[in-house]
Amino acid sequence: MAELSITAISDTHSRVALPDLLKGCESDILIHCGDFTAGRTNHLSKSIIHNSHRQSWKWFLHELSLIRDQFRSIIVVPGNHDQICECMPEQCQSEMEKIGVHLLMNDGVILFEDSETSTVKVWGLPHTPPFGPWFFQGDDMSTYTDNIPDATNVIVCHGPPYSILDTIDIRSNNHLGSHDLYNRCLELLDLKAVFFGHIHSAHGEYHRLGVDYFNCSILDERYERRYDPVKVKIKIDGSVFNPIVSD
């Protein structure tokens, strides 16, 4: 069974040009774990979408179209800053489909099902526990995590599971991840990897009980580019996971 290569990023906030960030990257799958837009938002309203935010969304679509041919498939999950995806989910998914990108919002996709290489079952989860007056917040995260199918191989979520790369200060015990997501990950026997962002300063990788977790944030807490894309190779049926450390 052939390996699948994955490139993963998160929290670009329109501060990083995707063609520059992903120059020379060619993988089976590109993953963006959310917070890709910028511009003004009204985080007290679910209906007012400012023009600067709409323009940021259009620019993100344009940049994805420029790098689309570098990857066999692209998966995008919104984050808590991506207001337009919560307010206009069907339109956003339609616009992503037109450029050949999967926008997942509490749903999944089976990739490469008709190919001779590995198939992979991916689930997208945009919601996080309450974190300021933003979007895709879940007071009861089990509402979303209980829907993750048992056969899932890869979870792409915006926020981390509880206690895994989820603190702003590595010396802090103030964990910002989801208990329900952590517990659901433990239940999924076919789960190989979880990709997320949200907590910028916690970029890195962690391995627990046969599952590999990656915080793929690109920016630091000052919203300056600090980290490179995460690159991994994975075999679903062979249960082989081979991290590649970026320089």
C-alpha positions as CSV (number, residue, x, y, z in Angstrom):
1,M,0.0,0.0,0.0
2,A,1.5,3.3,-1.1
3,E,2.3,6.0,1.4
4,L,0.3,9.2,1.5
5,S,2.2,12.5,1.9
6,I,0.6,15.3,3.8
7,T,1.5,19.0,4.1
8,A,-0.4,20.8,6.9
9,I,-0.7,24.5,7.9
10,S,-2.9,26.6,10.1
11,D,-3.5,30.1,11.3
12,T,-2.2,32.1,8.4
13,H,-4.6,34.9,9.0
14,S,-3.9,36.4,5.5
15,R,-0.4,37.3,6.8
16,V,1.4,34.8,4.6
17,A,1.1,34.3,0.9
18,L,0.3,30.7,0.3
19,P,2.3,30.4,-3.0
20,D,5.4,31.6,-1.1
21,L,4.7,29.5,2.0
22,L,4.1,26.4,-0.1
23,K,6.7,27.0,-2.8
24,G,8.2,23.6,-3.7
25,C,5.7,21.6,-1.7
26,E,4.1,18.8,-3.5
27,S,2.0,16.3,-1.5
28,D,-1.0,14.0,-1.9
29,I,-2.9,16.2,0.6
30,L,-2.7,19.8,1.7
31,I,-4.5,20.6,5.0
32,H,-5.4,24.0,6.3
33,C,-6.7,23.9,9.9
34,G,-8.4,27.3,9.9
35,D,-8.0,31.0,10.6
36,F,-7.1,31.7,7.1
37,T,-9.1,35.0,6.8
38,A,-8.4,38.5,8.2
39,G,-10.1,41.8,7.9
40,R,-12.7,43.3,10.1
41,T,-15.4,41.0,11.7
42,N,-18.3,41.8,13.9
43,H,-17.8,39.0,16.5
44,L,-21.0,40.0,18.3
45,S,-23.1,39.4,15.2
46,K,-23.7,36.4,13.0
47,S,-25.1,38.5,10.2
48,I,-22.7,41.5,9.6
49,I,-19.8,40.5,7.4
50,H,-17.6,43.5,6.6
51,N,-16.1,44.1,3.1
52,S,-12.5,43.7,4.4
53,H,-13.4,40.2,5.6
54,R,-15.1,39.3,2.4
55,Q,-12.1,40.4,0.4
56,S,-9.8,38.3,2.6
57,W,-12.0,35.3,1.9
58,K,-11.8,36.0,-1.9
59,W,-8.0,36.4,-1.7
60,F,-7.7,33.0,0.1
61,L,-9.7,31.4,-2.6
62,H,-7.5,33.0,-5.2
63,E,-4.3,31.8,-3.5
64,L,-5.7,28.2,-3.2
65,S,-6.4,28.2,-6.9
66,L,-2.8,29.2,-7.6
67,I,-1.3,26.2,-5.6
68,R,-4.1,23.7,-6.4
69,D,-2.0,21.7,-8.9
70,Q,0.7,21.0,-6.3
71,F,-1.5,18.6,-4.4
72,R,-3.8,15.7,-5.3
73,S,-6.4,16.9,-2.7
74,I,-6.8,19.9,-0.5
75,I,-8.7,19.9,2.8
76,V,-9.7,23.2,4.6
77,V,-11.5,23.5,8.0
78,P,-12.5,27.0,9.2
79,G,-11.4,28.5,12.5
80,N,-12.8,30.9,15.1
81,H,-11.8,33.9,13.0
82,D,-13.5,32.7,9.8
83,Q,-16.8,34.4,10.3
84,I,-18.0,34.1,6.7
85,C,-17.9,30.3,6.8
86,E,-20.2,30.2,9.8
87,C,-22.6,32.8,8.4
88,M,-22.6,31.5,4.8
89,P,-21.6,27.8,4.9
90,E,-23.3,26.6,1.8
91,Q,-22.0,29.5,-0.4
92,C,-18.5,29.0,1.0
93,Q,-18.5,25.3,0.4
94,S,-19.8,25.9,-3.2
95,E,-17.0,28.4,-3.9
96,M,-14.4,25.9,-2.6
97,E,-15.8,23.1,-4.7
98,K,-15.4,25.3,-7.8
99,I,-11.6,25.3,-7.3
100,G,-11.5,21.7,-6.3
101,V,-11.1,22.1,-2.5
102,H,-13.0,20.3,0.2
103,L,-14.3,22.7,2.9
104,L,-15.2,20.5,5.9
105,M,-17.5,21.8,8.6
106,N,-18.5,18.8,10.9
107,D,-18.5,16.4,8.0
108,G,-16.0,14.2,6.2
109,V,-14.6,12.9,3.0
110,I,-13.0,9.7,1.7
111,L,-10.0,10.6,-0.4
112,F,-8.6,8.6,-3.3
113,E,-11.4,6.0,-3.0
114,D,-11.2,5.1,-6.7
115,S,-7.4,5.1,-7.0
116,E,-4.9,2.3,-6.7
117,T,-3.2,4.0,-3.8
118,S,-4.2,4.3,-0.1
119,T,-7.7,5.7,0.7
120,V,-8.0,7.9,3.7
121,K,-11.1,8.9,5.7
122,V,-10.9,12.5,6.9
123,W,-13.2,14.3,9.3
124,G,-13.3,18.1,9.7
125,L,-14.2,19.8,12.9
126,P,-14.1,23.7,13.1
127,H,-15.6,24.2,16.6
128,T,-13.5,24.9,19.7
129,P,-14.4,25.5,23.3
130,P,-15.3,29.1,24.1
131,F,-12.3,31.4,23.4
132,G,-13.5,35.0,23.2
133,P,-16.5,36.3,21.4
134,W,-15.7,34.6,18.0
135,F,-17.1,32.0,15.8
136,F,-17.5,28.2,15.7
137,Q,-17.6,28.0,19.5
138,G,-19.0,25.0,21.3
139,D,-20.0,25.1,24.9
140,D,-20.8,21.4,24.6
141,M,-18.2,20.0,22.3
142,S,-19.6,16.5,22.5
143,T,-22.4,17.8,20.2
144,Y,-19.7,17.8,17.4
145,T,-17.2,15.2,18.6
146,D,-19.8,12.4,19.0
147,N,-20.5,12.7,15.2
148,I,-16.9,11.7,14.2
149,P,-17.2,8.3,12.6
150,D,-15.5,5.3,14.2
151,A,-13.6,4.5,11.0
152,T,-11.9,8.0,10.8
153,N,-8.2,7.9,9.9
154,V,-7.4,11.6,10.1
155,I,-9.0,14.4,12.0
156,V,-8.5,18.0,10.8
157,C,-9.8,20.4,13.5
158,H,-9.1,24.0,14.3
159,G,-8.5,23.6,18.0
160,P,-6.4,21.0,19.9
161,P,-7.6,18.1,22.1
162,Y,-7.2,18.8,25.8
163,S,-3.6,18.8,27.2
164,I,-2.0,18.3,23.7
165,L,-0.1,21.4,22.4
166,D,-2.9,23.6,23.8
167,T,-1.2,26.1,26.1
168,I,0.0,29.6,25.2
169,D,2.9,29.2,27.7
170,I,4.5,25.8,27.7
171,R,5.0,26.1,31.5
172,S,1.3,26.9,32.0
173,N,-1.4,24.5,33.2
174,N,-4.1,26.6,31.5
175,H,-5.1,24.0,28.9
176,L,-7.3,25.4,26.1
177,G,-8.1,22.2,24.3
178,S,-11.3,20.2,24.2
179,H,-11.9,17.3,26.7
180,D,-14.5,15.8,24.4
181,L,-12.2,15.8,21.4
182,Y,-9.5,14.2,23.4
183,N,-11.8,11.5,24.7
184,R,-13.2,10.8,21.2
185,C,-9.6,10.5,19.8
186,L,-9.0,7.7,22.3
187,E,-12.1,5.8,21.1
188,L,-11.1,5.8,17.4
189,L,-9.2,2.6,16.7
190,D,-8.3,3.5,13.1
191,L,-7.2,7.1,14.0
192,K,-3.6,7.8,12.9
193,A,-3.2,11.6,13.0
194,V,-4.8,14.8,14.2
195,F,-4.0,18.1,12.7
196,F,-4.9,21.5,14.3
197,G,-3.8,25.0,15.1
198,H,-5.5,27.8,17.1
199,I,-2.9,28.1,19.8
200,H,-0.1,29.7,17.8
201,S,2.8,29.3,20.3
202,A,2.1,25.6,20.8
203,H,3.3,24.6,17.3
204,G,4.9,21.2,17.3
205,E,4.1,17.5,17.4
206,Y,3.1,15.0,20.1
207,H,2.6,11.3,20.1
208,R,0.2,9.5,22.5
209,L,-1.2,6.0,22.5
210,G,-0.5,5.3,18.8
211,V,-1.9,8.6,17.5
212,D,0.2,11.5,16.2
213,Y,-0.9,15.1,16.9
214,F,0.3,18.1,15.1
215,N,-0.2,21.8,15.9
216,C,0.4,23.3,12.5
217,S,0.2,27.1,13.3
218,I,2.4,29.2,11.0
219,L,2.3,32.5,13.0
220,D,3.4,33.2,16.5
221,E,1.3,35.0,19.1
222,R,2.3,38.3,17.6
223,Y,0.9,37.2,14.3
224,E,4.4,37.1,12.7
225,R,5.5,34.1,10.6
226,R,7.6,31.8,12.7
227,Y,7.0,28.2,11.7
228,D,7.2,26.1,8.5
229,P,4.5,23.8,7.2
230,V,4.3,20.3,8.8
231,K,5.2,17.5,6.4
232,V,4.3,13.8,7.2
233,K,3.9,10.5,5.4
234,I,1.2,8.0,6.5
235,K,0.1,4.5,5.6
236,I,-3.4,3.8,6.7
237,D,-3.7,0.0,6.3
238,G,-0.1,-0.7,7.3
239,S,-0.4,1.4,10.4
240,V,2.8,3.1,9.5
241,F,3.4,6.7,10.4
242,N,6.6,8.4,9.4
243,P,7.1,12.1,10.5
244,I,9.3,14.3,8.4
245,V,10.9,17.1,10.3
246,S,10.9,20.4,8.4
247,D,14.1,22.4,8.4
